[in-house]
Amino acid sequence: MTGPLVLIEPYANRLGGHHQRTLAALAHARPGSLVIAPTAIPRETVSALRVAEARLVTAPAGHRAGALWAGSCLAAAISSVGQRVFHSRRWHRSLRRLPHQITLIARCLAEAAALRTARRLEPGAEAVVILTASEALHGTAALLGGQPHLRFVHEAVTTEGTVVRLFSRLTRRGEQRVMVVYPTQAVGDLLSGVFRELPSTVRAFAVDDGHRLTGAERTGGRMAFDIPDIEAVICLVGGWWSYKDITVVDEALTRLKEPLHLLVTGDPLDGAVLRRWQSLPNLHLHIVPGPVGEGVLRLVYAAADAALVARKPGAGKESGLVMDAARLGVPLIVSDHDSELSSRLKGQPWALTFTAGDPVDLADALHSVIRQPPELPGPQAPLLLGMRAATEQADFLAHTFALLRTKEFRC
């Protein structure tokens, strides 16, 4: 299997995430692949896809795809207005949830438009994959799109309400035309309990592109931020979303007894918290406004003795930051929020774990890095976390899609 893939990435417009990196790596593994990005796409990602010899499509192809995309845009606009109108707690909970239900419909229609485009432009693809798919209306997207496909579902942000459940039931037969891929077992356990008859498997989303940080990059990273080689540096990468525990980081930093450099980049960030950190006596704060591209991210990681990942207990979706650290060769300080991840990292000299939500334990881990930086992860670190090479991931997608098509034709 060496033919082109169809790679659909609804979030290709989000700079700095592992979505774009995985997209480019898979396209590079299969030259000539069709990439469908329904939204604006950063120049950096366009350049990477051009190098990969991919065909990039950013508009629906055909009348059916165009109509579905128009419906998606209309639903998204209605949802946006609804979120502004019903955001107050004075409204009944069902009304506050309504805009988010409309968002699920908008995402489904956008996926269907992309699938119709794929069917028209690349009918013989070895696999059709939505790399960041909605957590609902799986069968609906397949039927409206007229295209069997694989879909990576990364997390469950919104549960199905009454109307969305009705759509799901009416299009239940379409669920046999999709295979859902969950990046972690925790996400799979959560969603398979809701979609009991939906075909699914578990496979890490991030891929290993083999581009580990070099010694020259590590030296350049320190120079870029004017940090001497002998001083300790931790990086805190990514937007401060609800599942991240910035509070425990905040409290741990106030307990520092020795000097530490902290590199912060991402979007969104909390300006008030950053101003408080700037006043801490033992902390030297370096802020890189985000979102940032791959080149700047590599500089940040290269300058760090370790990357800090702090999540709230029970957050079980795949961490792109953990995968980045293993892929690039950067040690980790990571909370034990995910038991499966913790078991994989147990005993690894390049990974320090701390109790999720415990600032004292985190402060101890920070002091450990200050006194003795951990050794770098070896080349086997990505595989330890379930991360495969891009060529192997592309083969898996093609093989799984072939099995899905065989099953579909038997039904």
N, C-alpha and C positions, 0 to 999 in steps of 0.2 A: 504494500500500500504506500504509494508515493504521490498520489494525485492531490489536487488542490482541495482545501477546506473552505467552508463558508463560516466566517467568524463574525458574529453579531455582538457589538458592544454598545448598549444604550448609554453607558457612562464614560464613553471615550473622551468626553469633554473635560473630565476631572483630572487636572494635571497633578502629577506626583504620586499617584496611587499604583498599587501593583496590578490593577486592571490593565493599564496601558502597557506595562512591561510584559505581562503574560500575552497580551494580544500581539505585540510585536514579535515576541519570541516564537509563538506558534506560527505566525505568518512567515517568519524566516525559515522555520523548519519545513514548511511546505510552500516553496516559491510558486507564485501564480494564484495564491489563495485570494478569495473575494472577502474583503472586509467591509461590513456594513455598519456605519456609525451614524445614526439618525440625527445626532446633535452636532454642534460645532466641535471641531477636533483641533487640539493644540498643534502648532507648527512642529514641535519636537516629535510628536507622535507621527505626524505626516512624513517627516524625514525618515524616521525609523522604518515605516511601512514601505517607503520608496526604496530604501536599501534592501528590504526583504522581497522586492519585486511583487508586492501585493497590489491588487486592484482595489482602490478605495471608492466606495459609493456612499454619498451623504444625502441622497434624496430618493424617495420611493420610485420604483420603476413599474409603470403600468397603471391603468385606471383603478383597479381594485386596491392596489397598494396605496395609491394616492388618496382614495376615499377613506381607507382605514387610518392613514396618517392624519388626515384632516379631522377625523373624529377624535383621535387621540389628543390633538392640539386643543380642540374645543373642550374636551373633558378636563384636561389639565388646567385650562383657564378657569373653568367653573370651580374646580377644586381649590385653586389659589384664592379666588374670591370668597369661597365658603370658609376657608381657614381663617381669613381675616374677619369675617362676620361672626363666626361661631366660636372664636377662640376663648371667649370669656366663660368662666365657670357658672355664670348665671343661666346659661343655656343647658338644657337637658343633655345628658351624656350621649344619647343617640344622635342628637344634632351635631355635637362636637365631633363625633366619629364619622359623620356623613362625608365630609370632604376627603377624608383618607380613603373611604370606600371608593369614591370617584377616582382618586389617584390610582387605585388598583385597576380600575377599568381603563384609565388612560394608558397605563403601562402595558396592559394586555393588548390594546389596539395598536400601540407602537410596535410591540413585538410581532403582531400579526402582519403589519405593514412590511416589516423587515423580512419576515418569512416569505411573503408574497414576492418581494423583490428577489430574494434568493432563488425561489422556484423559477422565476422568469430569466434571471441572468446566469445561473449556474446549476442547471437541472441535474448534472452528473457529478456533483460534488461527493467526495468520499465521506464527508460528515458535514452536518449543519448544526452549529452550536451557538446558543445564546450564552455568552460568557458571564453576564450579570443579569439573571432573569428574575422576574417577579416571584414572590412567594405564594401567589394565588392565581386562579384561572388558567391553570396549565393546559387542560384540555381545550378550553375556549380559544387560547392562542393558536393551538395546533389546528383546530377546525377552521377558524377564520383565516389563518395563514396558508392553509392547504398544503402544509409541509411537515412531515415528521422531523423531529429534531431532538438534540440533547440540550439540557438547560441546567447551568450551574445556579443553584439557589444558595446564597451565602448566609442569609439570616431571615428571621421572621420579624419584620417591623410592624406590620399591620395584619390583624386577623380578619377573616372574612365575616362580613355582616350578613344580614338577611338577604338583601338584594344580590350581593355577590355570590352567596351560597346558592341562590336560585339559578344564576347563570352557570355555576359549576355543575349543578345537577343536570341541567338541560344539555350540557356538552360533555357529560361524563365519558361517553364513548371516545372522545378525543384524547383522553388520558392514556390510551393504549398506543398512541402515536408519539409519545414523548418518553424520554428517560431522564429523570432528574438526577443530577450529580450533586451530592452534598459534600462540601470541602472537609467537614469534620463529622465524627460520629455523633457529637452532641447536637449539632444542627439536624442531622438525620433522625435522631431519636425524637426530637421535638416535633418535626414536621411530618414524619411518617405516622405519628399518632393521629394526625389530623387527616392526612391523605393516605388511608390505609391500603388502597388498591392501586396507588400510583407506582409504576415501576421506578426503582431508584437504586443507586449505588453510592459508595463513599470513595472520594478521591481528592487529594490535595489539589487546590486550584493553582497556586503559585508554581512556577517552573524554574529550574536551575539553568541559567544561561551560561554558566561557567566563567563569568566575568568577575572573579574575586578581586578585591582591592590589592593593589601592588604596593611595594615598599615606597616607591616614589609618590604614590597618591597619599599614603599616610603622612609622609614628610610634608607634602604640599598642603594637606588639610590643616596641619598644625600651623604652618606658615600663613595660611589664608586667614586664620583667626588670631594670629599673633600669640600663640600659646607655646611656651617652652616644652620640650620633649619630656622633661622630668616632672611636669605637673599633671595631675589627674583630671581627666575629662569624661563626663557622661553626656550622652545625647538623649534628648526627649523629642521624638519625631512624631508628626501626625496631628490632626485636629483633635481638640479636646471634646470628644463626643460623650454621650451620657454613660456608655458602658466603661469608659476609662475613669480611673480613680485618681483624679488630680488632687483631691483632698488629702489622700494619704501621702502623696508626693510633697504637697505643701507642708504638712506637719513634720515629715521626715527631714526636710531641708532645714527647718528651724532647729533641729537637734544636731546639726553638723558641728563637730568640734575641731575639724581640720579643713584646710582650704580645698575647694573643689570648683572646677569650671563646669558649667552646665550650658550645653548648646540646645536651644529650643527652636524648632521650626514646625510649621503646620498651619492649618486654617480649618476651623476658627480657634483662636486663643482668647484667654481672658486677660485683658489689659490690667485690671486691678490686681490680679494675682501676680502678674509679671512685675508690676511696680513694687509689690511687697517683697518679692524675691530679690530685686535689685538692692534693697536696703539690708539684706542679711549679711552679717559680718564675714562669714567664711565662704560665701558663694560669689563666684565671678560669673555673671550671666551674659550670655551671647545670644541675641535674638536674630533669627533669619526669617523675615516675614514670608509667609506662605500664601498660596501653594507654590512650590518650587519644582523645577524640572530635575531630571535624572542626574545631570552633571553636578548641580548644587547638592543634591542628596548624597551623592558619593563623597563629596568634600566633607559634609557633616559627619557621615559615618567614619570616614578615614581619620578624622581628627580625634575620634572617641576611643577611650579605653574600653568602654562598654556602652551598650544601648539599654535604656530603661523602658520596660513595658509594664505598666501598672493597670490592671483591670479589676473590676468589681467581681466578687465571687459569683460563679455560675455563668460568666460570659464565655460561651463555648464556641464562638465562630472563629474561623481561621484568622490568625494575626499576620497581616502582611509585614509587620515590623519584625516579628520573630523570624519569619521566612527570609526577610532581607538580611538580617544579621547572620543567619546560617549561610545564605548564598554568598554574601560579600566577605565573610570571615571576620565578624565582629563579635566579641563576647557579649553575654546577656546578663542583665539583672531583670528577672521576670517574676511576677506574682504567681502564686499557685492557684489561680482562679479556675483553671481547667485541669482536672485530674489526669486526663489522657496526656495532655502536653507535659505535665509535671513528671509523669512516669517515663516519658521518652527522654526527658532531660536529666533524670536522676543519675547522679554519678558522673556527669559530664564536667570536666574541669573548667570549661569555658562558660558554664551557665550557673549563675547564682540565683537561687529561688528564695523568695520571702513570703511570709503569710499574707495573703490578700487582706487589705484593710488594716494592717498592723504597721503604723509608722515607725515604731521602735525597731522592729525587725528589718524594715527597709533601711533605716538609718545605719544599722549594723552592717548591712550589705554594702552600702555606699562607703563606709569607712574601710571595709575590706578591700574594695577596689582602690581607694586612695592609698592604702598602705602597700598593696601588692596587686598590680593589674593582672587579671586572669590571662591564661594562655589563649592564643587564637584558635577558633574552631578549625578543624582539619577539613580536607576535601569531602569527607564522608558525612559531614554535618547535615547537608541538605537532605540526603537520603534517610538519615535518622528521623527526620521530621516528615517523611513521606513525600518529599519533593523530588520529582523526576526531571530528567533532561527534557528539553522542549521536543526533541524528536520522538522520545518515548511517549510523551504525553499526546502528541499528534497521532501516533500509532494507536494508542488506547482509544482516542476519540473515534478514529476511523473504524476500529474493530467493534466498538460498542454500538456505533451507528449501524453497521452492517447487521449486527444481531437484532437491533430494533426493527430494521426494515424487514428482516426475515420473519420476525414475530408479527409484524403488522400485516404482511401478506397472508399469514396463516389464519388471522382472525376473521 
